[in-house]
Amino acid sequence: MACKAHQSQTLEPWKVGEASIDGSHFSGIKRVPFDGYKAELHQGERVKTKAQTDEEESEASDKKQEIFTMNKIMGENLIKMRRLLDLWNATGMPTRAF
């Protein structure tokens, strides 16, 4: 027979003993929805501060901007290369005077 505490946890999964929790996020949660949020933590999980999360998001945003800029430059260079290649025909002779 299960103990009384275990029975109450089975019947009410959001209760741990007498204290209630706001959520159990085994697969993670993007942001804590409000101050005082009570979460069930699992072995091996980490909790980050707001400053750590903000820094990570800022770094990710910077990386996205860098990738966008690199792709833009690569696209512009491909256009320039195509224009240069258009100056020669299939036999390698210039198609027009420089």
Backbone torsions as a table, in degrees:
resi	resn	phi	psi	omega
1	MET	NA	136.0	-179.1
2	ALA	-74.4	150.6	178.8
3	CYS	-71.4	162.1	-176.4
4	LYS	-60.9	-41.8	-179.6
5	ALA	-63.0	-42.1	179.9
6	HIS	-65.8	-38.8	178.7
7	GLN	-61.6	-43.9	-178.7
8	SER	-66.5	-34.8	177.9
9	GLN	-68.8	-34.6	178.9
10	THR	-68.5	-40.6	-178.4
11	LEU	-75.7	-35.2	-179.5
12	GLU	-125.7	88.5	-174.2
13	PRO	-62.9	-15.8	-179.0
14	TRP	-97.6	16.1	176.3
15	LYS	-116.0	132.8	173.3
16	VAL	-121.2	107.1	-173.2
17	GLY	61.8	-125.6	178.9
18	GLU	-96.2	-13.8	-177.5
19	ALA	-90.2	132.3	176.7
20	SER	-89.9	155.0	177.0
21	ILE	-120.2	157.7	-179.0
22	ASP	-88.3	-22.1	179.8
23	GLY	-175.7	158.8	175.7
24	SER	-128.7	115.3	-170.2
25	HIS	-120.8	73.3	-177.5
26	PHE	-57.7	-35.8	-179.1
27	SER	-94.0	5.4	176.0
28	GLY	103.8	168.8	178.1
29	ILE	-145.3	135.9	-175.7
30	LYS	-65.9	-49.4	-178.8
31	ARG	-143.5	144.6	173.0
32	VAL	-71.6	126.4	-170.9
33	PRO	-72.8	-24.3	-179.7
34	PHE	-160.0	158.3	176.9
35	ASP	-62.0	141.7	178.7
36	GLY	83.9	7.5	-180.0
37	TYR	-61.3	127.3	-179.8
38	LYS	-103.5	116.9	-177.4
39	ALA	-119.9	148.7	173.8
40	GLU	-85.7	123.6	179.8
41	LEU	-98.2	152.7	-178.5
42	HIS	-117.9	150.6	-177.7
43	GLN	-53.3	133.2	177.9
44	GLY	88.6	-9.7	179.2
45	GLU	-75.6	159.5	175.9
46	ARG	-121.5	150.9	174.5
47	VAL	-118.8	131.2	-178.9
48	LYS	-107.0	152.8	174.4
49	THR	-78.7	165.0	177.3
50	LYS	-61.0	-40.3	-179.8
51	ALA	-61.8	-41.7	178.8
52	GLN	-64.3	-43.5	179.4
53	THR	-63.8	-45.5	179.3
54	ASP	-60.7	-40.9	179.8
55	GLU	-64.7	-43.9	178.9
56	GLU	-62.4	-42.4	-179.9
57	GLU	-67.1	-36.0	177.7
58	SER	-65.9	-43.5	178.5
59	GLU	-62.8	-41.0	178.9
60	ALA	-63.7	-40.6	178.9
61	SER	-64.3	-41.8	178.3
62	ASP	-61.5	-42.0	179.9
63	LYS	-64.7	-40.2	177.9
64	LYS	-61.8	-40.9	179.2
65	GLN	-65.4	-40.5	178.3
66	GLU	-62.5	-43.8	179.8
67	ILE	-64.0	-43.1	178.0
68	PHE	-58.8	-46.8	-179.0
69	THR	-63.0	-43.6	179.5
70	MET	-62.8	-42.5	178.6
71	ASN	-63.9	-38.9	178.8
72	LYS	-63.5	-45.6	179.7
73	ILE	-63.4	-43.5	179.5
74	MET	-62.1	-41.6	178.2
75	GLY	-62.4	-43.3	178.9
76	GLU	-63.7	-40.0	179.4
77	ASN	-67.8	-35.8	176.6
78	LEU	-64.0	-39.1	177.4
79	ILE	-63.1	-44.0	178.3
80	LYS	-62.3	-42.6	179.3
81	MET	-62.9	-41.5	179.2
82	ARG	-62.0	-41.1	178.7
83	ARG	-63.8	-40.1	177.5
84	LEU	-65.5	-42.3	179.4
85	LEU	-64.6	-31.3	179.1
86	ASP	-67.5	-13.7	179.2
87	LEU	-76.8	-12.8	179.8
88	TRP	-120.7	148.6	177.1
89	ASN	-90.3	-175.5	-175.3
90	ALA	-63.9	-23.5	-179.6
91	THR	-89.1	-0.6	178.4
92	GLY	88.6	10.8	179.5
93	MET	-95.3	144.4	178.5
94	PRO	-61.6	140.8	179.8
95	THR	-87.0	-15.3	177.8
96	ARG	-155.7	164.7	179.8
97	ALA	-75.0	145.9	179.8
98	PHE	-81.8	NA	NA
